[in-house]
Amino acid sequence: MKSTRFNQKKAGWCNRLLRTSILIRYEKTFLQLQPMKDRSVLDIGCGSGRYLLKCLKLGAAKVTGIDLSEEMLSLTRKTLDSVGNISERVELVSGDFLKYEFEEPYDYAIVMGVMDYVENPKDFLAKLSKIVHQKAVLSFPVAENIWTLQRKIRYKIKGCPLYFYQRGQLEQLMECSKFKSYSIERIARDYFVEAEK
């Protein structure tokens, strides 16, 4: 298995300081979700579509991205346009994961940078476990971090609550979920969780 350390010389000093978790969790996602060929993948909070693009390039049979922001889905469409004619392999959904009714289960799910905003993680994990039949990878923001207070203040001003996790709290949450096994790894400002059915 390849190292999950990103190339610090190639990543600028700003990325090293502020985006370490983002870079590492991207690498770890594709180390854990193997094999990708012919699998179906759900990306919850798909953002600009970076993860979906990589899934397609690795041979995923079907990818679905769901996001609350239509603006983000527009970015996803632009990102995926670089692959060419892939419309039969891609579905983009504007909506709330907890309210949306999925027609079929997925092999894998990607949940990166989403749990920061989820008020009821138990309900979220319960639904996730119903629609994933192999593996999910998730990130949870670490409570014990020097940047946490700054983020809380900044988002409170915006009127957007954030949720942070201590390791014990996260272990308890995963124990109550319907996943058979899980692993938790601290990566900079996040916990990276791999959950298997």
Secondary structure, DSSP 8 states (H G I E B T S, - for coil): -------TTTS-HHHHHH-HHHHHHHHHHHHHS---TT-EEEEET-TTSHHHHHHHHTT-SEEEEEES-HHHHHHHHHHHHTT-S-GGGEEEEES-TTT---SS-EEEEEE-S-GGG-S-HHHHHHHHHHHEEEEEEEEEEBSSSTTHHHHHHHHHHHT-----B-HHHHHHHHHHSS-SEEEEEEETTEEEEEEE-
